[in-house]
Amino acid sequence: MRSAVPVVACAIILALGLSPGDASAATTKNAKTASSSKSPASKTTQSSKSKSRKSSAKASPIEAPLPELSQAQIDVAQLVQIGRAVCEFDQTVLIEPDTTHFGAFRVKYKNKSYRMVPDETATGAVRLQDVAEGVVWLQIPVKSMLMNMTLGQRMVDACTQTAQRTAQTDAEARARAAAARVTLPAADGTTPAQLGEPGQSLPLLRN
């Protein structure tokens, strides 16, 4: 009975017209085909997982909603100078409107973006603040500065934009003109006469 199995197997091979070597090759080919049919699905699954991980890594954190601004804050927002400010030591600060919240701004410095809202001041200076980060952007007529109020330190100073540079040039010109004026005593020695005053003549000096 044991010798009947090989005989039957040989009979089947001969009936199919295959040699023993061909039968072995066919078996190997079928195994490879089965293995390769599984690999695309496996690769697709791995690729999907990889893309999912990358997408979650790039997703930006959800920001807390900002409160509605008062009319006074909106008035201050209209005074903010937007664009790139050139600062000390060849540094720059970029001020842009926040497209997600009316009246708010994005102040970017050293790859860090601060979400700021206007703040009323009694001095007339334009002030933006990021309450969560404790950072303030302070704008005055001739320059601006970025400050870390939590640490009490200036992050960057002497930042100027086009309008501020023009105001600074005008202020320097007025200072030079004031320094160039020469004050002379009047003829009676009581009332000073200022050189260069419109419509005013110089007093005659007596011997």
C-alpha positions as MATLAB code, in Angstrom:
seq = 'MRSAVPVVACAIILALGLSPGDASAATTKNAKTASSSKSPASKTTQSSKSKSRKSSAKASPIEAPLPELSQAQIDVAQLVQIGRAVCEFDQTVLIEPDTTHFGAFRVKYKNKSYRMVPDETATGAVRLQDVAEGVVWLQIPVKSMLMNMTLGQRMVDACTQTAQRTAQTDAEARARAAAARVTLPAADGTTPAQLGEPGQSLPLLRN';
ca = [
       0.000    0.000    0.000;
       2.857    2.476    0.775;
       4.346    2.062   -2.716;
       1.049    3.034   -4.337;
       1.314    6.771   -3.465;
       4.479    7.516   -5.510;
       3.018    5.510   -8.378;
      -0.187    7.536   -8.331;
       1.791   10.811   -8.178;
       3.895    9.784  -11.121;
       0.780    8.786  -13.029;
      -0.729   12.258  -12.459;
       2.485   14.006  -13.587;
       2.657   11.828  -16.695;
      -1.028   12.463  -17.420;
      -0.419   16.251  -17.334;
       2.567   15.870  -19.613;
       5.007   17.307  -17.029;
       8.372   16.057  -15.992;
       9.231   15.963  -12.267;
      11.460   19.063  -12.757;
       8.585   20.993  -14.388;
       6.240   20.098  -11.555;
       8.738   21.460   -9.005;
       9.179   24.721  -11.006;
       5.416   25.194  -11.249;
       5.062   24.781   -7.506;
       7.796   27.389   -6.870;
       6.206   29.818   -9.375;
       2.811   29.531   -7.705;
       4.348   30.312   -4.301;
       6.075   33.437   -5.685;
       2.843   34.593   -7.363;
       0.936   34.252   -4.100;
       3.628   36.191   -2.264;
       3.746   38.991   -4.842;
      -0.054   39.327   -4.890;
       0.043   40.258   -1.194;
       2.871   42.833   -1.418;
       0.984   45.735   -3.174;
      -1.709   45.758   -0.513;
       0.921   45.667    2.182;
       2.847   48.537    0.564;
      -0.350   50.585    0.194;
      -1.151   50.116    3.882;
       2.358   51.144    4.940;
       2.264   54.203    2.636;
      -1.103   55.289    4.063;
       0.193   54.993    7.618;
       3.307   57.001    6.725;
       1.239   59.787    5.101;
      -1.071   59.839    8.095;
       1.856   60.295   10.474;
       3.286   63.127    8.320;
      -0.079   64.884    8.117;
      -0.573   64.775   11.865;
       2.977   66.070   12.414;
       2.401   69.067   10.092;
      -1.015   69.950   11.502;
      -0.887   73.319   13.258;
      -2.121   73.523   16.838;
      -5.629   74.849   17.383;
      -5.510   78.444   18.603;
      -7.833   79.773   21.241;
     -10.437   82.183   19.865;
      -9.823   85.882   20.458;
     -12.440   88.084   22.110;
     -14.253   90.680   20.052;
     -12.395   93.983   19.960;
     -13.820   97.220   21.300;
     -14.199  100.275   19.099;
     -11.221  101.854   20.839;
      -9.062   98.816   19.965;
     -10.224   98.964   16.349;
      -9.249  102.640   16.245;
      -5.760  101.704   17.468;
      -5.554   98.914   14.865;
      -5.954  101.479   12.090;
      -2.729  103.170   13.238;
      -0.589  100.030   13.086;
       2.090  100.123   10.395;
       2.153   96.781    8.602;
       4.976   95.284    6.590;
       8.632   94.549    7.292;
      10.445   96.611    9.919;
      14.250   96.833    9.780;
      15.770   96.631   13.266;
      19.130   96.831   15.015;
      21.861   94.274   14.200;
      20.297   93.573   10.748;
      17.244   91.925   12.273;
      13.691   92.216   10.939;
      10.140   92.011   12.267;
       7.144   91.351   10.021;
       3.731   92.759   10.940;
       0.709   91.399    9.073;
      -3.059   91.548    9.620;
      -4.548   88.362   11.096;
      -6.880   87.066    8.401;
      -8.866   85.008   10.919;
      -9.782   87.836   13.287;
     -10.602   91.431   12.364;
      -8.332   93.964   14.079;
      -5.731   91.402   15.209;
      -2.188   91.073   13.840;
       0.584   88.521   13.330;
       3.970   89.776   14.458;
       6.766   87.464   13.268;
      10.288   87.500   14.672;
      12.969   84.793   14.467;
      10.664   82.069   13.101;
       8.167   82.765   15.876;
       4.698   84.167   15.188;
       2.857   86.149   17.852;
      -0.894   86.717   17.602;
      -1.488   90.228   18.894;
      -4.435   92.531   19.538;
      -4.363   96.333   19.977;
      -4.261   97.763   23.465;
      -5.295  101.267   24.516;
      -2.574  103.488   25.972;
      -2.623  106.874   27.665;
       0.615  107.989   25.971;
      -0.635  107.849   22.402;
       1.788  105.070   21.469;
       0.463  102.171   19.393;
       0.656   98.965   21.414;
      -0.037   95.371   20.336;
       0.109   92.495   22.789;
       0.103   88.720   22.806;
      -1.388   88.023   26.226;
      -0.612   84.284   26.146;
       3.100   84.809   25.354;
       3.523   88.027   27.341;
       5.022   89.787   24.301;
       4.309   93.393   23.249;
       4.966   95.337   20.032;
       5.297   99.046   20.838;
       5.142  101.578   17.993;
       6.026  105.272   18.409;
       6.436  107.883   15.628;
      10.167  107.331   15.007;
      10.677  103.632   15.856;
       9.178  100.395   17.230;
      10.369   97.664   19.568;
       9.422   94.118   20.565;
       9.370   93.445   24.300;
       8.982   90.401   26.523;
       6.915   91.811   29.378;
       7.149   88.575   31.376;
      10.954   88.879   31.586;
      10.987   92.666   31.412;
      13.401   92.612   28.463;
      13.586   94.102   24.988;
      13.744   91.382   22.382;
      14.683   93.743   19.543;
      14.825   97.544   19.324;
      15.265  100.404   16.833;
      12.829   98.894   14.339;
      11.746  101.322   11.619;
       9.428  101.328    8.642;
       9.125  103.863    5.829;
       6.885  106.345    7.668;
       9.033  106.145   10.806;
      12.255  106.735    8.880;
      10.690  109.805    7.283;
       9.599  111.111   10.697;
      13.071  110.446   12.076;
      14.712  112.368    9.219;
      12.367  115.329    9.756;
      13.077  115.352   13.501;
      16.841  115.349   12.890;
      16.501  118.205   10.399;
      14.552  120.290   12.917;
      17.154  119.564   15.592;
      19.979  120.713   13.290;
      18.079  123.886   12.401;
      17.502  124.681   16.082;
      21.188  124.118   16.897;
      22.233  126.400   14.048;
      20.380  129.395   15.455;
      22.658  131.908   17.193;
      21.322  134.087   20.003;
      22.729  137.600   20.290;
      22.022  140.227   22.977;
      19.844  143.191   21.999;
      21.270  146.684   21.778;
      19.963  147.612   25.223;
      21.211  144.338   26.682;
      17.746  143.228   27.816;
      15.920  141.476   24.976;
      17.736  138.723   23.083;
      17.398  138.663   19.304;
      17.536  135.259   17.580;
      19.461  134.941   14.359;
      17.387  133.605   11.526;
      13.923  134.488   12.886;
      11.595  135.492   10.019;
      11.018  139.252    9.676;
      13.607  140.158   12.301;
      16.736  142.239   11.738;
      19.959  141.930   13.649;
      20.731  144.688   16.193;
      23.624  147.010   15.563;
      26.494  146.582   17.965;
      27.752  149.837   19.478;
      31.338  150.555   20.335;
];
